[in-house]
Amino acid sequence: MAQRVRRRSYSLRNSMINPAGYHPSQLKFYVILLPLVLFMLLPIVFIISNAFKPLAELFAYPPRFFVVNPTLKNFVDLFALMSTSDVPVSRYFFNSVAITAVSVCASILVSTTAAYALSKKRFRLKKALFTINTVALMFVPVAVTIPRFLVIVRLGLIDTFAVHILPALAMPVGVFLMKQFADGIPDELIEAAQIDGASDLAIYRRIILPMIRPAIATIAILTFQATWNNAETSALYINHESLKTFAFYLTTLTSTASGANVVAGQGMAAAATLIMFMPNLLMFILLQSQVMSTMSHSGIR
């Protein structure tokens, strides 16, 4: 009887904290969160709105946040300029898709295997290696531009597809996040699998990967954004036009147009920005539930 009363009391308290339907007590959360959500959406709305502004609205003073007379002229001009390219636009687009896909898969593979070793295996210098990875988080990409260039030159990666992919594998935040997730997996579960005769590969595939899936989705988004939007690699390390990426092509295309006609170039630049932004938004929408799980897990730890 006492146990039933305690269970009833716990159920009542839980229903008060997280009511199944709408409760007037939730109004205070909407008052705080809705303005914050609207504020966070402003950059996305501005990018979309800016791409459809006619030239008069792009240069209007005072600037207008929302488009008044939407037009597709910016996209028409951009695609017309693309058709004059010596190298087919499809080549740049294929390069970006292939490089991004390989980089995401390779980054996930490197991060998850390193996290498994650093979290669940015992070997010398394990703490030192993880400390080095953690210290690497403090360096911004600009700070390592010259050392990275020297390493790439020494390895002979200039004018190769590998120069787009290999630097992306050195992602300290990926190893750090995966390792923190792997630490949450009970050691007893790994030991039980080892007693049953499971190999490291079987443990990695059947235990580690399924249990760190939210972190994998987060790393996939971060790697996708960094690779898809990367125009710097093509500018610094690639001389052959056929090996450059779509991001670099759009950047140089709009900047060249701006040099000839500043007004028309701004309209095409706004359209190009939206084209580059949409895959990032779609990627996040598809994986956002896993990202939320990552954030909640990190908060609990």
C-alpha positions as a Markdown table, in Angstrom:
| # | Residue | x | y | z |
|---|---|---|---|---|
| 1 | Met | 0.0 | 0.0 | 0.0 |
| 2 | Ala | 2.8 | 2.4 | 0.9 |
| 3 | Gln | 4.6 | 1.6 | -2.3 |
| 4 | Arg | 1.5 | 2.3 | -4.3 |
| 5 | Val | 1.1 | 5.7 | -2.5 |
| 6 | Arg | 4.7 | 6.6 | -3.3 |
| 7 | Arg | 4.3 | 5.6 | -6.9 |
| 8 | Arg | 1.1 | 7.7 | -7.2 |
| 9 | Ser | 2.9 | 10.7 | -5.5 |
| 10 | Tyr | 5.8 | 10.4 | -7.9 |
| 11 | Ser | 3.5 | 10.2 | -10.9 |
| 12 | Leu | 1.6 | 13.3 | -9.7 |
| 13 | Arg | 4.8 | 15.3 | -9.3 |
| 14 | Asn | 6.1 | 14.2 | -12.7 |
| 15 | Ser | 2.9 | 15.2 | -14.4 |
| 16 | Met | 3.1 | 18.6 | -12.7 |
| 17 | Ile | 6.7 | 19.2 | -13.9 |
| 18 | Asn | 6.1 | 17.8 | -17.5 |
| 19 | Pro | 2.3 | 18.0 | -18.1 |
| 20 | Ala | 1.1 | 16.0 | -21.2 |
| 21 | Gly | -1.0 | 18.8 | -22.5 |
| 22 | Tyr | -1.0 | 22.6 | -22.3 |
| 23 | His | -1.0 | 24.0 | -18.8 |
| 24 | Pro | -1.2 | 27.7 | -17.8 |
| 25 | Ser | 2.0 | 27.4 | -15.9 |
| 26 | Gln | 3.8 | 26.9 | -19.2 |
| 27 | Leu | 3.0 | 30.4 | -20.4 |
| 28 | Lys | 6.1 | 31.8 | -18.6 |
| 29 | Phe | 8.3 | 29.6 | -20.7 |
| 30 | Tyr | 6.7 | 30.7 | -24.0 |
| 31 | Val | 7.1 | 34.4 | -23.0 |
| 32 | Ile | 10.8 | 33.9 | -22.6 |
| 33 | Leu | 11.6 | 31.4 | -25.3 |
| 34 | Leu | 9.5 | 32.7 | -28.2 |
| 35 | Pro | 11.3 | 36.1 | -28.5 |
| 36 | Leu | 14.6 | 34.2 | -28.2 |
| 37 | Val | 13.6 | 31.8 | -31.0 |
| 38 | Leu | 12.5 | 34.7 | -33.3 |
| 39 | Phe | 15.8 | 36.5 | -32.6 |
| 40 | Met | 17.7 | 33.3 | -33.6 |
| 41 | Leu | 15.8 | 33.0 | -36.8 |
| 42 | Leu | 16.6 | 36.5 | -38.0 |
| 43 | Pro | 19.9 | 35.7 | -39.7 |
| 44 | Ile | 18.2 | 32.8 | -41.7 |
| 45 | Val | 15.3 | 35.1 | -42.7 |
| 46 | Phe | 17.7 | 37.8 | -43.7 |
| 47 | Ile | 19.8 | 35.5 | -46.0 |
| 48 | Ile | 16.6 | 34.2 | -47.7 |
| 49 | Ser | 15.1 | 37.7 | -48.0 |
| 50 | Asn | 18.3 | 39.3 | -49.2 |
| 51 | Ala | 18.6 | 36.8 | -52.1 |
| 52 | Phe | 15.3 | 37.9 | -53.6 |
| 53 | Lys | 15.8 | 41.6 | -53.2 |
| 54 | Pro | 16.0 | 43.7 | -56.4 |
| 55 | Leu | 19.0 | 45.9 | -56.7 |
| 56 | Ala | 17.2 | 49.0 | -55.6 |
| 57 | Glu | 16.3 | 47.3 | -52.2 |
| 58 | Leu | 19.8 | 45.9 | -51.8 |
| 59 | Phe | 21.2 | 49.5 | -51.9 |
| 60 | Ala | 18.3 | 51.2 | -50.2 |
| 61 | Tyr | 19.0 | 53.5 | -47.3 |
| 62 | Pro | 18.1 | 53.0 | -44.6 |
| 63 | Pro | 18.6 | 49.3 | -45.3 |
| 64 | Arg | 15.5 | 47.1 | -45.3 |
| 65 | Phe | 15.4 | 43.8 | -43.5 |
| 66 | Phe | 12.6 | 42.2 | -45.4 |
| 67 | Val | 12.1 | 42.1 | -49.2 |
| 68 | Val | 9.2 | 44.2 | -50.5 |
| 69 | Asn | 9.2 | 43.4 | -54.2 |
| 70 | Pro | 10.8 | 39.9 | -54.5 |
| 71 | Thr | 12.5 | 39.0 | -57.8 |
| 72 | Leu | 14.4 | 36.1 | -59.3 |
| 73 | Lys | 16.7 | 38.3 | -61.3 |
| 74 | Asn | 19.6 | 37.7 | -59.0 |
| 75 | Phe | 19.4 | 34.0 | -59.6 |
| 76 | Val | 18.9 | 34.5 | -63.4 |
| 77 | Asp | 22.0 | 36.7 | -63.6 |
| 78 | Leu | 24.0 | 34.2 | -61.5 |
| 79 | Phe | 23.1 | 31.2 | -63.7 |
| 80 | Ala | 23.7 | 33.2 | -66.9 |
| 81 | Leu | 27.2 | 34.1 | -65.7 |
| 82 | Met | 27.7 | 30.4 | -64.8 |
| 83 | Ser | 27.0 | 29.4 | -68.3 |
| 84 | Thr | 30.0 | 31.4 | -69.6 |
| 85 | Ser | 32.5 | 29.5 | -67.4 |
| 86 | Asp | 35.3 | 27.6 | -69.2 |
| 87 | Val | 35.0 | 24.7 | -66.8 |
| 88 | Pro | 31.5 | 23.2 | -66.5 |
| 89 | Val | 29.7 | 24.3 | -63.3 |
| 90 | Ser | 28.8 | 20.6 | -62.8 |
| 91 | Arg | 32.5 | 19.8 | -62.4 |
| 92 | Tyr | 32.8 | 22.3 | -59.4 |
| 93 | Phe | 29.6 | 20.9 | -57.9 |
| 94 | Phe | 30.7 | 17.3 | -58.3 |
| 95 | Asn | 34.0 | 18.2 | -56.6 |
| 96 | Ser | 32.2 | 19.7 | -53.6 |
| 97 | Val | 29.8 | 16.8 | -53.2 |
| 98 | Ala | 32.5 | 14.1 | -53.5 |
| 99 | Ile | 34.9 | 15.9 | -51.2 |
| 100 | Thr | 32.2 | 16.7 | -48.6 |
| 101 | Ala | 30.9 | 13.1 | -48.6 |
| 102 | Val | 34.4 | 11.5 | -48.3 |
| 103 | Ser | 35.4 | 14.1 | -45.6 |
| 104 | Val | 32.3 | 13.4 | -43.5 |
| 105 | Cys | 32.7 | 9.6 | -43.6 |
| 106 | Ala | 36.4 | 9.7 | -43.0 |
| 107 | Ser | 36.1 | 12.2 | -40.2 |
| 108 | Ile | 33.5 | 10.1 | -38.4 |
| 109 | Leu | 35.7 | 7.0 | -38.9 |
| 110 | Val | 38.8 | 8.7 | -37.4 |
| 111 | Ser | 36.9 | 10.4 | -34.6 |
| 112 | Thr | 35.0 | 7.3 | -33.5 |
| 113 | Thr | 38.0 | 4.9 | -33.6 |
| 114 | Ala | 40.2 | 7.4 | -31.7 |
| 115 | Ala | 37.5 | 7.9 | -29.1 |
| 116 | Tyr | 37.1 | 4.2 | -28.6 |
| 117 | Ala | 40.9 | 3.8 | -28.1 |
| 118 | Leu | 41.2 | 6.8 | -25.8 |
| 119 | Ser | 38.1 | 5.9 | -23.7 |
| 120 | Lys | 38.1 | 2.1 | -23.4 |
| 121 | Lys | 41.6 | 0.8 | -24.2 |
| 122 | Arg | 44.7 | 0.9 | -22.0 |
| 123 | Phe | 48.0 | 1.9 | -23.5 |
| 124 | Arg | 50.9 | 4.2 | -22.6 |
| 125 | Leu | 50.7 | 7.9 | -23.3 |
| 126 | Lys | 46.9 | 7.7 | -23.6 |
| 127 | Lys | 46.4 | 10.7 | -21.3 |
| 128 | Ala | 49.1 | 12.7 | -23.0 |
| 129 | Leu | 47.6 | 12.1 | -26.4 |
| 130 | Phe | 44.2 | 13.2 | -25.2 |
| 131 | Thr | 45.8 | 16.3 | -23.6 |
| 132 | Ile | 47.4 | 17.2 | -26.8 |
| 133 | Asn | 44.1 | 16.9 | -28.6 |
| 134 | Thr | 42.4 | 19.1 | -26.0 |
| 135 | Val | 45.1 | 21.7 | -26.3 |
| 136 | Ala | 44.7 | 21.7 | -30.1 |
| 137 | Leu | 41.1 | 23.0 | -29.5 |
| 138 | Met | 42.5 | 26.4 | -28.5 |
| 139 | Phe | 44.1 | 27.1 | -31.9 |
| 140 | Val | 42.0 | 28.8 | -34.5 |
| 141 | Pro | 42.5 | 27.8 | -38.2 |
| 142 | Val | 44.3 | 31.1 | -39.0 |
| 143 | Ala | 47.0 | 30.4 | -36.4 |
| 144 | Val | 48.0 | 27.2 | -38.1 |
| 145 | Thr | 47.8 | 28.4 | -41.7 |
| 146 | Ile | 51.6 | 28.5 | -42.3 |
| 147 | Pro | 52.5 | 25.2 | -40.5 |
| 148 | Arg | 49.6 | 23.5 | -42.4 |
| 149 | Phe | 50.9 | 24.9 | -45.8 |
| 150 | Leu | 54.5 | 23.6 | -45.0 |
| 151 | Val | 53.2 | 20.2 | -44.1 |
| 152 | Ile | 51.0 | 20.0 | -47.2 |
| 153 | Val | 53.9 | 21.0 | -49.4 |
| 154 | Arg | 56.2 | 18.4 | -47.8 |
| 155 | Leu | 53.6 | 15.7 | -48.3 |
| 156 | Gly | 53.2 | 16.6 | -52.0 |
| 157 | Leu | 49.5 | 17.2 | -51.7 |
| 158 | Ile | 49.4 | 20.4 | -53.8 |
| 159 | Asp | 46.9 | 20.0 | -56.7 |
| 160 | Thr | 45.4 | 16.8 | -55.5 |
| 161 | Phe | 42.0 | 15.9 | -54.2 |
| 162 | Ala | 43.6 | 14.7 | -51.0 |
| 163 | Val | 44.5 | 18.2 | -50.0 |
| 164 | His | 40.7 | 18.9 | -49.6 |
| 165 | Ile | 40.2 | 15.8 | -47.4 |
| 166 | Leu | 43.2 | 15.0 | -45.2 |
| 167 | Pro | 43.4 | 18.3 | -43.3 |
| 168 | Ala | 39.7 | 17.9 | -42.4 |
| 169 | Leu | 40.5 | 14.7 | -40.6 |
| 170 | Ala | 42.5 | 16.6 | -38.0 |
| 171 | Met | 39.4 | 17.7 | -36.1 |
| 172 | Pro | 40.1 | 17.9 | -32.4 |
| 173 | Val | 36.6 | 18.8 | -31.5 |
| 174 | Gly | 35.4 | 15.6 | -33.1 |
| 175 | Val | 37.7 | 13.4 | -31.0 |
| 176 | Phe | 37.0 | 15.3 | -27.9 |
| 177 | Leu | 33.2 | 15.0 | -28.3 |
| 178 | Met | 33.3 | 11.4 | -29.3 |
| 179 | Lys | 35.6 | 10.5 | -26.3 |
| 180 | Gln | 33.2 | 12.2 | -23.9 |
| 181 | Phe | 30.3 | 10.2 | -25.2 |
| 182 | Ala | 32.3 | 7.0 | -25.2 |
| 183 | Asp | 33.2 | 7.6 | -21.5 |
| 184 | Gly | 29.5 | 7.3 | -20.7 |
| 185 | Ile | 29.4 | 3.7 | -22.0 |
| 186 | Pro | 29.7 | 1.3 | -19.0 |
| 187 | Asp | 33.1 | -0.5 | -18.9 |
| 188 | Glu | 31.2 | -3.6 | -17.7 |
| 189 | Leu | 29.4 | -3.7 | -21.0 |
| 190 | Ile | 32.7 | -3.8 | -22.9 |
| 191 | Glu | 34.2 | -6.4 | -20.5 |
| 192 | Ala | 31.1 | -8.6 | -20.9 |
| 193 | Ala | 31.5 | -8.5 | -24.7 |
| 194 | Gln | 35.2 | -9.3 | -24.4 |
| 195 | Ile | 34.4 | -12.3 | -22.1 |
| 196 | Asp | 31.9 | -13.5 | -24.8 |
| 197 | Gly | 34.8 | -13.5 | -27.3 |
| 198 | Ala | 33.9 | -10.2 | -29.2 |
| 199 | Ser | 36.8 | -8.6 | -31.0 |
| 200 | Asp | 37.7 | -4.9 | -30.9 |
| 201 | Leu | 36.1 | -4.5 | -34.3 |
| 202 | Ala | 32.9 | -6.2 | -33.1 |
| 203 | Ile | 32.7 | -4.1 | -30.0 |
| 204 | Tyr | 33.3 | -1.0 | -32.0 |
| 205 | Arg | 30.6 | -1.8 | -34.6 |
| 206 | Arg | 27.9 | -3.3 | -32.3 |
| 207 | Ile | 28.4 | -1.4 | -29.0 |
| 208 | Ile | 30.3 | 1.8 | -29.5 |
| 209 | Leu | 28.8 | 3.1 | -32.7 |
| 210 | Pro | 25.1 | 2.6 | -31.8 |
| 211 | Met | 25.6 | 4.2 | -28.4 |
| 212 | Ile | 27.4 | 7.4 | -29.6 |
| 213 | Arg | 25.0 | 8.0 | -32.6 |
| 214 | Pro | 24.0 | 11.5 | -31.4 |
| 215 | Ala | 27.6 | 12.6 | -31.3 |
| 216 | Ile | 28.2 | 11.1 | -34.8 |
| 217 | Ala | 25.4 | 13.2 | -36.1 |
| 218 | Thr | 26.9 | 16.3 | -34.5 |
| 219 | Ile | 30.3 | 15.7 | -36.0 |
| 220 | Ala | 28.7 | 15.0 | -39.4 |
| 221 | Ile | 27.1 | 18.4 | -39.3 |
| 222 | Leu | 30.3 | 20.2 | -38.2 |
| 223 | Thr | 32.4 | 18.4 | -40.9 |
| 224 | Phe | 29.8 | 19.0 | -43.6 |
| 225 | Gln | 29.6 | 22.8 | -42.8 |
| 226 | Ala | 33.4 | 23.2 | -42.7 |
| 227 | Thr | 34.0 | 21.2 | -45.9 |
| 228 | Trp | 31.0 | 22.4 | -48.0 |
| 229 | Asn | 31.8 | 26.1 | -47.3 |
| 230 | Asn | 35.5 | 25.8 | -47.6 |
| 231 | Ala | 36.9 | 28.0 | -50.4 |
| 232 | Glu | 40.3 | 28.6 | -48.8 |
| 233 | Thr | 41.8 | 25.2 | -49.8 |
| 234 | Ser | 41.1 | 25.8 | -53.4 |
| 235 | Ala | 42.6 | 29.2 | -53.3 |
| 236 | Leu | 45.8 | 28.2 | -51.5 |
| 237 | Tyr | 46.6 | 24.7 | -52.6 |
| 238 | Ile | 44.9 | 24.1 | -56.0 |
| 239 | Asn | 46.2 | 25.5 | -59.3 |
| 240 | His | 44.1 | 23.3 | -61.7 |
| 241 | Glu | 40.7 | 24.8 | -62.2 |
| 242 | Ser | 39.1 | 21.3 | -62.6 |
| 243 | Leu | 40.1 | 20.4 | -59.0 |
| 244 | Lys | 38.5 | 23.4 | -57.3 |
| 245 | Thr | 35.2 | 23.4 | -55.3 |
| 246 | Phe | 31.8 | 24.9 | -55.8 |
| 247 | Ala | 32.3 | 27.3 | -52.9 |
| 248 | Phe | 35.4 | 28.7 | -54.4 |
| 249 | Tyr | 33.8 | 29.0 | -57.8 |
| 250 | Leu | 30.8 | 31.0 | -56.5 |
| 251 | Thr | 33.1 | 33.2 | -54.5 |
| 252 | Thr | 35.4 | 34.1 | -57.4 |
| 253 | Leu | 32.4 | 34.4 | -59.8 |
| 254 | Thr | 30.6 | 37.0 | -57.7 |
| 255 | Ser | 33.8 | 38.8 | -56.9 |
| 256 | Thr | 34.7 | 39.0 | -60.6 |
| 257 | Ala | 31.3 | 40.3 | -61.4 |
| 258 | Ser | 31.5 | 42.8 | -58.6 |
| 259 | Gly | 34.8 | 44.1 | -60.1 |
| 260 | Ala | 33.1 | 44.7 | -63.4 |
| 261 | Asn | 29.8 | 45.9 | -62.1 |
| 262 | Val | 29.5 | 46.4 | -58.3 |
| 263 | Val | 25.7 | 46.7 | -58.3 |
| 264 | Ala | 25.0 | 43.6 | -60.3 |
| 265 | Gly | 27.7 | 41.7 | -58.4 |
| 266 | Gln | 26.0 | 42.3 | -55.0 |
| 267 | Gly | 22.7 | 40.8 | -56.3 |
| 268 | Met | 24.5 | 37.7 | -57.5 |
| 269 | Ala | 26.5 | 37.4 | -54.3 |
| 270 | Ala | 23.3 | 37.4 | -52.3 |
| 271 | Ala | 21.9 | 34.6 | -54.5 |
| 272 | Ala | 25.1 | 32.6 | -54.2 |
| 273 | Thr | 25.1 | 33.0 | -50.4 |
| 274 | Leu | 21.6 | 31.4 | -50.3 |
| 275 | Ile | 22.6 | 28.6 | -52.6 |
| 276 | Met | 25.6 | 27.7 | -50.4 |
| 277 | Phe | 23.5 | 28.1 | -47.2 |
| 278 | Met | 20.6 | 25.8 | -48.1 |
| 279 | Pro | 22.5 | 22.5 | -47.9 |
| 280 | Asn | 23.8 | 23.4 | -44.4 |
| 281 | Leu | 20.2 | 24.2 | -43.3 |
| 282 | Leu | 18.8 | 20.9 | -44.7 |
| 283 | Met | 21.6 | 18.9 | -43.1 |
| 284 | Phe | 20.8 | 20.4 | -39.7 |
| 285 | Ile | 17.1 | 19.8 | -40.1 |
| 286 | Leu | 17.6 | 16.2 | -41.0 |
| 287 | Leu | 19.9 | 15.5 | -38.0 |
| 288 | Gln | 18.7 | 18.1 | -35.4 |
| 289 | Ser | 17.1 | 15.5 | -33.2 |
| 290 | Gln | 20.4 | 13.7 | -32.7 |
| 291 | Val | 22.1 | 17.1 | -32.1 |
| 292 | Met | 19.6 | 17.8 | -29.3 |
| 293 | Ser | 20.5 | 14.5 | -27.8 |
| 294 | Thr | 24.1 | 15.4 | -27.9 |
| 295 | Met | 23.5 | 18.7 | -26.1 |
| 296 | Ser | 21.4 | 17.1 | -23.4 |
| 297 | His | 23.9 | 14.3 | -22.8 |
| 298 | Ser | 26.7 | 16.8 | -22.5 |
| 299 | Gly | 24.7 | 18.8 | -20.0 |
| 300 | Ile | 24.0 | 15.7 | -17.9 |
| 301 | Arg | 27.7 | 14.8 | -17.8 |
